[in-house]
Each structure stands twice: as structure tokens, then as C-alpha cells.
Amino acid sequence: MDKLFQLIALLSRGNTLTFSLFLATSIVVAILRSLFPFTLNFDHAAQLESAYRLVQGLGLTSTVFAVHNPDISYSPIPQYLTWWPPGLSILSALYLALHLPLVPTMKLVNSLFTVVG
């Protein structure tokens, strides 16, 4: 417990009350977000698709931004995912490769991103 207080003092740069308040608030928000259903928005969907393609050996690509041919018999040409940093895609690909359940692990990752961010 003493190490935790030392870490808080180091990260707060002398303003431990404000830092502790922000940390407690982010933990409460992360807990509340984990209680509700996990919904995918546009960027999550694109990054999860690229994670699936990465596990299949197709690289960090996505068909979300591909130019679609009017002829529906042609598959869209995948493009490299460059709109966002690939951290979430790589982390999701790791979970998929380890055969971990996707929704609980994504909730955990989003909670960690909320607290750390």
C-alpha cells in the first residue's frame, strides 16, 4: 500500500488531491462502462476487422475504407489500416490468437485505456 502512495505522489507531481480525484473518477467510469453492453462504433469495427485479418495472416488491413466496385461479384480490395494507431488492432489480434472471449477482453482493454488515459 505504501508503494501505491509513492506511485501516486510520483505521478501527481505534488498535487495528489487532484490526481487522486481524477484516478478515482476514471475507475468509477470504467466500472460503470463495464456493466453496460459493449457496442461497436465505426473505429472499433474497422480495428476489429483488421485484427481478424491479422490473425488470418493477411496483415493489418481492412476493407472498411476500400473502394467498392459497383459489381457486387467482386470482393473489395483491402487497404492498410492507417486511420488510427494499430495498438487496439494488435491487442485484439493477440486475444483472438489466444482464443480468449472477445467482448470481456475488449471491455477490459477499454477500462484500462480509460484509467490510464
C-alpha positions as CSV (number, residue, x, y, z in Angstrom):
1,M,0.0,0.0,0.0
2,D,2.9,2.3,0.7
3,K,4.2,1.7,-2.8
4,L,0.9,2.7,-4.2
5,F,1.0,6.0,-2.4
6,Q,4.6,6.6,-3.6
7,L,3.5,5.9,-7.2
8,I,0.5,8.4,-6.8
9,A,2.9,11.0,-5.3
10,L,5.3,10.5,-8.2
11,L,2.6,10.7,-10.9
12,S,0.8,13.6,-9.4
13,R,3.9,15.9,-9.3
14,G,2.9,17.3,-5.9
15,N,-0.8,17.7,-6.5
16,T,-2.0,14.4,-5.0
17,L,-5.6,15.5,-4.3
18,T,-6.4,16.4,-7.9
19,F,-4.6,13.3,-9.2
20,S,-6.4,11.0,-6.7
21,L,-9.7,12.6,-7.7
22,F,-9.1,12.0,-11.4
23,L,-8.0,8.5,-10.8
24,A,-11.0,7.6,-8.6
25,T,-13.3,9.2,-11.2
26,S,-11.8,7.2,-14.1
27,I,-12.0,4.0,-12.1
28,V,-15.7,4.6,-11.4
29,V,-16.4,5.4,-15.1
30,A,-14.5,2.2,-16.1
31,I,-16.6,0.1,-13.7
32,L,-19.9,1.7,-14.9
33,R,-18.9,1.2,-18.6
34,S,-18.2,-2.4,-18.0
35,L,-21.7,-3.0,-16.6
36,F,-23.4,-1.9,-19.8
37,P,-23.5,-3.8,-23.2
38,F,-20.4,-3.4,-25.4
39,T,-21.3,-1.5,-28.5
40,L,-19.1,-1.2,-31.6
41,N,-18.7,2.1,-33.2
42,F,-17.0,2.8,-36.6
43,D,-13.4,2.8,-35.4
44,H,-13.8,-0.3,-33.2
45,A,-15.4,-2.2,-36.1
46,A,-12.6,-1.3,-38.5
47,Q,-9.9,-2.2,-36.0
48,L,-11.5,-5.5,-35.1
49,E,-11.8,-6.4,-38.7
50,S,-8.1,-5.7,-39.2
51,A,-7.4,-7.8,-36.1
52,Y,-9.3,-10.7,-37.6
53,R,-7.4,-10.3,-40.9
54,L,-4.1,-10.1,-39.0
55,V,-4.8,-13.4,-37.2
56,Q,-5.6,-14.9,-40.6
57,G,-2.2,-13.8,-41.9
58,L,-3.5,-11.0,-44.2
59,G,-1.7,-8.2,-42.4
60,L,-3.0,-5.1,-40.7
61,T,-5.6,-4.4,-43.5
62,S,-9.2,-3.6,-43.6
63,T,-11.9,-3.5,-46.2
64,V,-13.8,-0.7,-44.5
65,F,-12.1,2.1,-46.5
66,A,-11.8,0.1,-49.7
67,V,-13.3,1.5,-52.9
68,H,-16.2,-0.8,-53.7
69,N,-16.8,-1.9,-57.2
70,P,-20.4,-1.5,-58.4
71,D,-20.3,-5.1,-59.5
72,I,-21.1,-7.0,-56.3
73,S,-19.4,-10.1,-57.5
74,Y,-16.0,-8.5,-56.9
75,S,-14.6,-8.5,-53.4
76,P,-13.4,-5.2,-52.0
77,I,-9.6,-4.7,-52.1
78,P,-8.2,-4.5,-48.6
79,Q,-6.1,-1.5,-47.6
80,Y,-3.7,-1.0,-44.8
81,L,-5.2,0.4,-41.7
82,T,-3.7,3.9,-41.3
83,W,-6.5,5.9,-39.8
84,W,-5.7,5.0,-36.2
85,P,-2.6,3.8,-34.3
86,P,-2.6,0.0,-34.6
87,G,-2.5,-0.7,-30.8
88,L,-6.1,-1.8,-30.4
89,S,-5.9,-4.0,-33.5
90,I,-2.7,-5.7,-32.4
91,L,-4.0,-6.2,-28.9
92,S,-7.3,-7.6,-30.2
93,A,-5.4,-9.9,-32.6
94,L,-3.4,-11.2,-29.6
95,Y,-6.7,-12.0,-27.8
96,L,-8.1,-13.7,-30.9
97,A,-4.9,-15.7,-31.4
98,L,-5.1,-16.9,-27.8
99,H,-8.8,-17.8,-28.3
100,L,-9.9,-15.5,-25.4
101,P,-13.5,-14.3,-25.5
102,L,-13.6,-11.0,-27.4
103,V,-16.3,-9.0,-25.6
104,P,-14.9,-9.4,-22.0
105,T,-11.4,-8.7,-23.1
106,M,-12.5,-5.6,-25.1
107,K,-14.3,-4.3,-22.0
108,L,-11.1,-4.9,-20.0
109,V,-9.0,-3.1,-22.6
110,N,-11.4,-0.2,-22.8
111,S,-11.4,0.0,-19.0
112,L,-7.6,0.1,-18.8
113,F,-7.5,2.7,-21.6
114,T,-10.0,4.8,-19.6
115,V,-8.0,4.6,-16.3
116,V,-4.5,5.0,-17.9
117,G,-5.7,7.8,-20.3
